Amino acid sequence: MEPYSRHGKLVRDRIPQIIREGGAEPVTYTAGLEEYRGRLREKLGEEVAEFLEADEGSAPEELADVLEVVRALAANLGVDADQLEKIRETKASERGGFADRIVWTGNR
């Protein structure tokens, strides 16, 4: 699949309004469902990259952007925030979380 990023980028819903308030006229269109899912996947990669490059001060804001995209992807898959949290809780119950900071280096 060709990356969509060469032909614009997915932006937050209020960005066109913010651009207009700044005196410019944005050129936009509404993506179809398949394109939207692809662009959300690209956006997730973009936001994760920004988080990984962030310093400690801006990391929480970047992480919030990652969460926003994750929630949009879940909704696109028909999973609401409560369902997503239940899935997360089930996995954490079965396999644990990451609080214990365990690093696996292989088996003997």
TIDRENTI-353342 format. One record per residue: x, y, z of N, C-alpha, C in turn; residue number from 1. Coordinates in steps of 0.05 Angstrom, whole numbers. Each point is the difference from the previous one (the first is absolute). Last residue first. Layout:
BEGIN
<site n_c1="X" n_c2="Y" n_c3="Z" ca_c1="X" ca_c2="Y" ca_c3="Z" c_c1="X" c_c2="Y" c_c3="Z" nr="NUM"/>
...
# end
This chain:
BEGIN
<site n_c1="356" n_c2="-410" n_c3="589" ca_c1="23" ca_c2="-17" ca_c3="5" c_c1="-6" c_c2="-28" c_c3="-11" nr="108"/>
<site n_c1="-40" n_c2="100" n_c3="-35" ca_c1="-4" ca_c2="-23" ca_c3="17" c_c1="25" c_c2="-16" c_c3="4" nr="107"/>
<site n_c1="-20" n_c2="112" n_c3="-20" ca_c1="1" ca_c2="-26" ca_c3="-12" c_c1="-5" c_c2="-22" c_c3="20" nr="106"/>
<site n_c1="-3" n_c2="95" n_c3="20" ca_c1="24" ca_c2="-2" ca_c3="-17" c_c1="3" c_c2="-27" c_c3="-13" nr="105"/>
<site n_c1="-76" n_c2="75" n_c3="49" ca_c1="6" ca_c2="-28" ca_c3="-6" c_c1="24" c_c2="-1" c_c3="-19" nr="104"/>
<site n_c1="-40" n_c2="72" n_c3="77" ca_c1="13" ca_c2="-2" ca_c3="-27" c_c1="7" c_c2="-29" c_c3="-4" nr="103"/>
<site n_c1="-70" n_c2="62" n_c3="69" ca_c1="14" ca_c2="-25" ca_c3="-6" c_c1="11" c_c2="1" c_c3="-29" nr="102"/>
<site n_c1="-53" n_c2="64" n_c3="63" ca_c1="24" ca_c2="7" ca_c3="-15" c_c1="17" c_c2="-24" c_c3="-7" nr="101"/>
<site n_c1="-90" n_c2="13" n_c3="47" ca_c1="23" ca_c2="-12" ca_c3="14" c_c1="27" c_c2="3" c_c3="-15" nr="100"/>
<site n_c1="-88" n_c2="32" n_c3="-33" ca_c1="9" ca_c2="15" ca_c3="24" c_c1="24" c_c2="-12" c_c3="13" nr="99"/>
<site n_c1="-57" n_c2="-23" n_c3="-81" ca_c1="28" ca_c2="6" ca_c3="-3" c_c1="12" c_c2="13" c_c3="25" nr="98"/>
<site n_c1="-84" n_c2="-74" n_c3="-11" ca_c1="5" ca_c2="26" ca_c3="-12" c_c1="30" c_c2="4" c_c3="-3" nr="97"/>
<site n_c1="-60" n_c2="-97" n_c3="1" ca_c1="13" ca_c2="21" ca_c3="15" c_c1="2" c_c2="26" c_c3="-15" nr="96"/>
<site n_c1="-45" n_c2="-85" n_c3="-25" ca_c1="29" ca_c2="1" ca_c3="-7" c_c1="16" c_c2="21" c_c3="17" nr="95"/>
<site n_c1="-97" n_c2="-19" n_c3="11" ca_c1="11" ca_c2="-26" ca_c3="-10" c_c1="30" c_c2="1" c_c3="-2" nr="94"/>
<site n_c1="-47" n_c2="78" n_c3="27" ca_c1="-6" ca_c2="-21" ca_c3="19" c_c1="13" c_c2="-26" c_c3="-8" nr="93"/>
<site n_c1="4" n_c2="73" n_c3="-59" ca_c1="17" ca_c2="5" ca_c3="23" c_c1="-4" c_c2="-22" c_c3="21" nr="92"/>
<site n_c1="-55" n_c2="-3" n_c3="-76" ca_c1="28" ca_c2="-6" ca_c3="-7" c_c1="19" c_c2="4" c_c3="24" nr="91"/>
<site n_c1="-89" n_c2="26" n_c3="12" ca_c1="1" ca_c2="-29" ca_c3="-3" c_c1="29" c_c2="-9" c_c3="-7" nr="90"/>
<site n_c1="-18" n_c2="93" n_c3="3" ca_c1="-1" ca_c2="-12" ca_c3="27" c_c1="2" c_c2="-31" c_c3="-1" nr="89"/>
<site n_c1="-7" n_c2="48" n_c3="-81" ca_c1="25" ca_c2="6" ca_c3="12" c_c1="2" c_c2="-14" c_c3="28" nr="88"/>
<site n_c1="-82" n_c2="-3" n_c3="-45" ca_c1="20" ca_c2="-17" ca_c3="-14" c_c1="27" c_c2="3" c_c3="13" nr="87"/>
<site n_c1="-66" n_c2="57" n_c3="31" ca_c1="-5" ca_c2="-28" ca_c3="9" c_c1="19" c_c2="-19" c_c3="-13" nr="86"/>
<site n_c1="2" n_c2="90" n_c3="-28" ca_c1="11" ca_c2="-3" ca_c3="27" c_c1="-5" c_c2="-28" c_c3="11" nr="85"/>
<site n_c1="-38" n_c2="21" n_c3="-83" ca_c1="29" ca_c2="-1" ca_c3="-2" c_c1="13" c_c2="-3" c_c3="27" nr="84"/>
<site n_c1="-93" n_c2="11" n_c3="-2" ca_c1="7" ca_c2="-26" ca_c3="-11" c_c1="31" c_c2="-3" c_c3="-2" nr="83"/>
<site n_c1="-34" n_c2="85" n_c3="24" ca_c1="-4" ca_c2="-20" ca_c3="22" c_c1="7" c_c2="-28" c_c3="-9" nr="82"/>
<site n_c1="4" n_c2="70" n_c3="-65" ca_c1="21" ca_c2="3" ca_c3="21" c_c1="-3" c_c2="-20" c_c3="22" nr="81"/>
<site n_c1="-43" n_c2="-31" n_c3="-93" ca_c1="0" ca_c2="25" ca_c3="15" c_c1="21" c_c2="0" c_c3="22" nr="80"/>
<site n_c1="-9" n_c2="-49" n_c3="-99" ca_c1="6" ca_c2="-5" ca_c3="28" c_c1="0" c_c2="27" c_c3="15" nr="79"/>
<site n_c1="-6" n_c2="-19" n_c3="-98" ca_c1="-25" ca_c2="-6" ca_c3="14" c_c1="3" c_c2="-6" c_c3="29" nr="78"/>
<site n_c1="66" n_c2="30" n_c3="-67" ca_c1="-3" ca_c2="-29" ca_c3="0" c_c1="-25" c_c2="-8" c_c3="15" nr="77"/>
<site n_c1="23" n_c2="91" n_c3="-4" ca_c1="-1" ca_c2="-9" ca_c3="-28" c_c1="-4" c_c2="-30" c_c3="-2" nr="76"/>
<site n_c1="16" n_c2="37" n_c3="84" ca_c1="-27" ca_c2="7" ca_c3="-9" c_c1="-4" c_c2="-9" c_c3="-28" nr="75"/>
<site n_c1="86" n_c2="-10" n_c3="34" ca_c1="-18" ca_c2="-18" ca_c3="13" c_c1="-29" c_c2="5" c_c3="-9" nr="74"/>
<site n_c1="66" n_c2="60" n_c3="-30" ca_c1="3" ca_c2="-26" ca_c3="-13" c_c1="-19" c_c2="-21" c_c3="12" nr="73"/>
<site n_c1="4" n_c2="84" n_c3="41" ca_c1="-13" ca_c2="3" ca_c3="-26" c_c1="2" c_c2="-27" c_c3="-15" nr="72"/>
<site n_c1="45" n_c2="5" n_c3="82" ca_c1="-29" ca_c2="1" ca_c3="5" c_c1="-15" c_c2="2" c_c3="-27" nr="71"/>
<site n_c1="94" n_c2="6" n_c3="-3" ca_c1="-8" ca_c2="-27" ca_c3="8" c_c1="-30" c_c2="-1" c_c3="4" nr="70"/>
<site n_c1="37" n_c2="84" n_c3="-16" ca_c1="-1" ca_c2="-16" ca_c3="-24" c_c1="-8" c_c2="-29" c_c3="6" nr="69"/>
<site n_c1="11" n_c2="58" n_c3="73" ca_c1="-22" ca_c2="10" ca_c3="-16" c_c1="-3" c_c2="-17" c_c3="-26" nr="68"/>
<site n_c1="74" n_c2="-16" n_c3="57" ca_c1="-25" ca_c2="-11" ca_c3="11" c_c1="-24" c_c2="9" c_c3="-17" nr="67"/>
<site n_c1="84" n_c2="36" n_c3="-21" ca_c1="0" ca_c2="-29" ca_c3="-7" c_c1="-27" c_c2="-12" c_c3="10" nr="66"/>
<site n_c1="16" n_c2="88" n_c3="25" ca_c1="-6" ca_c2="-2" ca_c3="-29" c_c1="-1" c_c2="-29" c_c3="-9" nr="65"/>
<site n_c1="27" n_c2="17" n_c3="88" ca_c1="-29" ca_c2="5" ca_c3="-3" c_c1="-8" c_c2="-1" c_c3="-29" nr="64"/>
<site n_c1="91" n_c2="-6" n_c3="19" ca_c1="-13" ca_c2="-25" ca_c3="7" c_c1="-31" c_c2="3" c_c3="-2" nr="63"/>
<site n_c1="53" n_c2="77" n_c3="-12" ca_c1="3" ca_c2="-18" ca_c3="-23" c_c1="-14" c_c2="-27" c_c3="5" nr="62"/>
<site n_c1="3" n_c2="61" n_c3="71" ca_c1="-17" ca_c2="11" ca_c3="-22" c_c1="1" c_c2="-18" c_c3="-24" nr="61"/>
<site n_c1="58" n_c2="-20" n_c3="72" ca_c1="-28" ca_c2="-5" ca_c3="7" c_c1="-19" c_c2="9" c_c3="-22" nr="60"/>
<site n_c1="95" n_c2="17" n_c3="-11" ca_c1="-8" ca_c2="-28" ca_c3="-4" c_c1="-30" c_c2="-4" c_c3="8" nr="59"/>
<site n_c1="57" n_c2="82" n_c3="7" ca_c1="-21" ca_c2="-2" ca_c3="-20" c_c1="-10" c_c2="-28" c_c3="-4" nr="58"/>
<site n_c1="69" n_c2="19" n_c3="66" ca_c1="-21" ca_c2="21" ca_c3="3" c_c1="-23" c_c2="-3" c_c3="-20" nr="57"/>
<site n_c1="78" n_c2="-57" n_c3="-2" ca_c1="-17" ca_c2="-6" ca_c3="22" c_c1="-23" c_c2="20" c_c3="3" nr="56"/>
<site n_c1="37" n_c2="-9" n_c3="-97" ca_c1="14" ca_c2="2" ca_c3="25" c_c1="-20" c_c2="-5" c_c3="22" nr="55"/>
<site n_c1="-9" n_c2="-41" n_c3="-102" ca_c1="-7" ca_c2="21" ca_c3="19" c_c1="18" c_c2="-1" c_c3="24" nr="54"/>
<site n_c1="-5" n_c2="-63" n_c3="-77" ca_c1="19" ca_c2="22" ca_c3="-2" c_c1="-3" c_c2="22" c_c3="21" nr="53"/>
<site n_c1="-60" n_c2="-75" n_c3="-7" ca_c1="27" ca_c2="-11" ca_c3="5" c_c1="22" c_c2="21" c_c3="-2" nr="52"/>
<site n_c1="-91" n_c2="24" n_c3="-19" ca_c1="4" ca_c2="-7" ca_c3="28" c_c1="28" c_c2="-10" c_c3="6" nr="51"/>
<site n_c1="-23" n_c2="16" n_c3="-89" ca_c1="2" ca_c2="25" ca_c3="14" c_c1="4" c_c2="-5" c_c3="30" nr="50"/>
<site n_c1="-17" n_c2="-75" n_c3="-54" ca_c1="27" ca_c2="11" ca_c3="-6" c_c1="4" c_c2="27" c_c3="15" nr="49"/>
<site n_c1="-85" n_c2="-39" n_c3="5" ca_c1="19" ca_c2="-15" ca_c3="15" c_c1="28" c_c2="10" c_c3="-4" nr="48"/>
<site n_c1="-67" n_c2="38" n_c3="-53" ca_c1="-2" ca_c2="9" ca_c3="28" c_c1="19" c_c2="-16" c_c3="19" nr="47"/>
<site n_c1="-5" n_c2="-24" n_c3="-92" ca_c1="10" ca_c2="27" ca_c3="2" c_c1="0" c_c2="9" c_c3="29" nr="46"/>
<site n_c1="-40" n_c2="-83" n_c3="-20" ca_c1="30" ca_c2="-1" ca_c3="-3" c_c1="12" c_c2="27" c_c3="3" nr="45"/>
<site n_c1="-93" n_c2="-3" n_c3="0" ca_c1="10" ca_c2="-13" ca_c3="24" c_c1="31" c_c2="-2" c_c3="-1" nr="44"/>
<site n_c1="-45" n_c2="32" n_c3="-76" ca_c1="1" ca_c2="20" ca_c3="21" c_c1="11" c_c2="-12" c_c3="26" nr="43"/>
<site n_c1="-16" n_c2="-57" n_c3="-73" ca_c1="23" ca_c2="17" ca_c3="-5" c_c1="3" c_c2="20" c_c3="22" nr="42"/>
<site n_c1="-76" n_c2="-52" n_c3="4" ca_c1="24" ca_c2="-17" ca_c3="5" c_c1="25" c_c2="16" c_c3="-5" nr="41"/>
<site n_c1="-81" n_c2="42" n_c3="-21" ca_c1="3" ca_c2="-3" ca_c3="29" c_c1="25" c_c2="-17" c_c3="7" nr="40"/>
<site n_c1="-24" n_c2="7" n_c3="-90" ca_c1="12" ca_c2="25" ca_c3="10" c_c1="3" c_c2="0" c_c3="30" nr="39"/>
<site n_c1="-43" n_c2="-73" n_c3="-40" ca_c1="28" ca_c2="1" ca_c3="-9" c_c1="14" c_c2="25" c_c3="11" nr="38"/>
<site n_c1="-93" n_c2="-8" n_c3="14" ca_c1="14" ca_c2="-20" ca_c3="16" c_c1="30" c_c2="0" c_c3="-7" nr="37"/>
<site n_c1="-55" n_c2="56" n_c3="-52" ca_c1="2" ca_c2="9" ca_c3="27" c_c1="15" c_c2="-19" c_c3="18" nr="36"/>
<site n_c1="-21" n_c2="-25" n_c3="-89" ca_c1="22" ca_c2="19" ca_c3="1" c_c1="4" c_c2="10" c_c3="29" nr="35"/>
<site n_c1="-73" n_c2="-56" n_c3="-14" ca_c1="25" ca_c2="-15" ca_c3="-4" c_c1="24" c_c2="19" c_c3="2" nr="34"/>
<site n_c1="-87" n_c2="39" n_c3="6" ca_c1="6" ca_c2="-17" ca_c3="23" c_c1="26" c_c2="-15" c_c3="-3" nr="33"/>
<site n_c1="-8" n_c2="93" n_c3="-51" ca_c1="-18" ca_c2="-23" ca_c3="2" c_c1="10" c_c2="-18" c_c3="22" nr="32"/>
<site n_c1="21" n_c2="107" n_c3="1" ca_c1="9" ca_c2="-26" ca_c3="-9" c_c1="-22" c_c2="-21" c_c3="2" nr="31"/>
<site n_c1="-7" n_c2="109" n_c3="-15" ca_c1="-5" ca_c2="-21" ca_c3="20" c_c1="8" c_c2="-27" c_c3="-12" nr="30"/>
<site n_c1="45" n_c2="100" n_c3="-21" ca_c1="-22" ca_c2="-18" ca_c3="-8" c_c1="-4" c_c2="-20" c_c3="22" nr="29"/>
<site n_c1="51" n_c2="106" n_c3="-21" ca_c1="-4" ca_c2="-26" ca_c3="14" c_c1="-20" c_c2="-17" c_c3="-15" nr="28"/>
<site n_c1="61" n_c2="99" n_c3="6" ca_c1="-11" ca_c2="-18" ca_c3="-20" c_c1="-2" c_c2="-28" c_c3="13" nr="27"/>
<site n_c1="2" n_c2="104" n_c3="47" ca_c1="10" ca_c2="-27" ca_c3="-3" c_c1="-14" c_c2="-14" c_c3="-23" nr="26"/>
<site n_c1="21" n_c2="107" n_c3="21" ca_c1="-22" ca_c2="-18" ca_c3="-7" c_c1="11" c_c2="-28" c_c3="-5" nr="25"/>
<site n_c1="34" n_c2="89" n_c3="66" ca_c1="4" ca_c2="-16" ca_c3="-25" c_c1="-25" c_c2="-17" c_c3="-4" nr="24"/>
<site n_c1="14" n_c2="58" n_c3="78" ca_c1="-2" ca_c2="16" ca_c3="-24" c_c1="5" c_c2="-15" c_c3="-26" nr="23"/>
<site n_c1="-9" n_c2="-29" n_c3="97" ca_c1="27" ca_c2="12" ca_c3="-6" c_c1="1" c_c2="15" c_c3="-26" nr="22"/>
<site n_c1="-77" n_c2="-48" n_c3="26" ca_c1="3" ca_c2="21" ca_c3="20" c_c1="27" c_c2="14" c_c3="-3" nr="21"/>
<site n_c1="-17" n_c2="-76" n_c3="-53" ca_c1="-16" ca_c2="23" ca_c3="-9" c_c1="2" c_c2="23" c_c3="19" nr="20"/>
<site n_c1="43" n_c2="-79" n_c3="25" ca_c1="14" ca_c2="12" ca_c3="-24" c_c1="-16" c_c2="24" c_c3="-9" nr="19"/>
<site n_c1="-39" n_c2="-51" n_c3="67" ca_c1="23" ca_c2="15" ca_c3="11" c_c1="16" c_c2="13" c_c3="-23" nr="18"/>
<site n_c1="-71" n_c2="-57" n_c3="-24" ca_c1="-10" ca_c2="24" ca_c3="13" c_c1="23" c_c2="17" c_c3="11" nr="17"/>
<site n_c1="22" n_c2="-84" n_c3="-36" ca_c1="-9" ca_c2="18" ca_c3="-21" c_c1="-10" c_c2="27" c_c3="12" nr="16"/>
<site n_c1="25" n_c2="-68" n_c3="63" ca_c1="23" ca_c2="13" ca_c3="-14" c_c1="-9" c_c2="18" c_c3="-23" nr="15"/>
<site n_c1="-52" n_c2="-61" n_c3="62" ca_c1="-2" ca_c2="30" ca_c3="2" c_c1="22" c_c2="14" c_c3="-15" nr="14"/>
<site n_c1="-7" n_c2="-98" n_c3="5" ca_c1="-24" ca_c2="11" ca_c3="-11" c_c1="-1" c_c2="30" c_c3="0" nr="13"/>
<site n_c1="94" n_c2="-54" n_c3="-7" ca_c1="-21" ca_c2="2" ca_c3="19" c_c1="-24" c_c2="16" c_c3="-11" nr="12"/>
<site n_c1="62" n_c2="-48" n_c3="-72" ca_c1="3" ca_c2="20" ca_c3="22" c_c1="-23" c_c2="-1" c_c3="18" nr="11"/>
<site n_c1="56" n_c2="-56" n_c3="-85" ca_c1="-23" ca_c2="0" ca_c3="18" c_c1="6" c_c2="20" c_c3="22" nr="10"/>
<site n_c1="45" n_c2="12" n_c3="-97" ca_c1="2" ca_c2="-15" ca_c3="24" c_c1="-25" c_c2="3" c_c3="17" nr="9"/>
<site n_c1="43" n_c2="9" n_c3="-111" ca_c1="-13" ca_c2="11" ca_c3="23" c_c1="5" c_c2="-17" c_c3="25" nr="8"/>
<site n_c1="34" n_c2="-36" n_c3="-78" ca_c1="-23" ca_c2="14" ca_c3="-10" c_c1="-16" c_c2="12" c_c3="23" nr="7"/>
<site n_c1="78" n_c2="-55" n_c3="11" ca_c1="8" ca_c2="17" ca_c3="-22" c_c1="-22" c_c2="18" c_c3="-10" nr="6"/>
<site n_c1="-12" n_c2="-67" n_c3="69" ca_c1="12" ca_c2="25" ca_c3="10" c_c1="10" c_c2="18" c_c3="-23" nr="5"/>
<site n_c1="-40" n_c2="-92" n_c3="-2" ca_c1="-17" ca_c2="23" ca_c3="-5" c_c1="14" c_c2="26" c_c3="4" nr="4"/>
<site n_c1="44" n_c2="-97" n_c3="-30" ca_c1="-6" ca_c2="17" ca_c3="23" c_c1="-16" c_c2="24" c_c3="-8" nr="3"/>
<site n_c1="-7" n_c2="-96" n_c3="-50" ca_c1="15" ca_c2="25" ca_c3="-2" c_c1="-7" c_c2="17" c_c3="25" nr="2"/>
<site n_c1="-3" n_c2="-109" n_c3="-6" ca_c1="-17" ca_c2="24" ca_c3="0" c_c1="18" c_c2="25" c_c3="0" nr="1"/>
# end
